[in-house]
Amino acid sequence: MSAWAELVSGLVFGVAMVVVACNYRDVAWRIHGYMSNTIGANRLLTPTTMRFVCGALATVSVVSVAFGLAGSE
């Protein structure tokens, strides 16, 4: 994958994780409901856990994109 495609995919992933972390349109609750109905992980995968994990993934992804941009020039 080219460098720009990798940066764009990292940025898109980071934005998607920020959307979950900020609970935009109750997406954390929707993921929690889906997971609890399909695999029964309702106590392990709470909406707060989803928001925390996605926030951490968003931070790592955005920092990775920032370092990729800084290193590409």
HELIX and SHEET records of a PDB file:
HELIX    1   1 ALA A    3  ALA A   21  1                                  19    
HELIX    2   2 TYR A   24  ASP A   26  5                                   3    
HELIX    3   3 VAL A   27  THR A   38  1                                  12    
HELIX    4   4 PRO A   47  GLY A   71  1                                  25    
END                                                                             
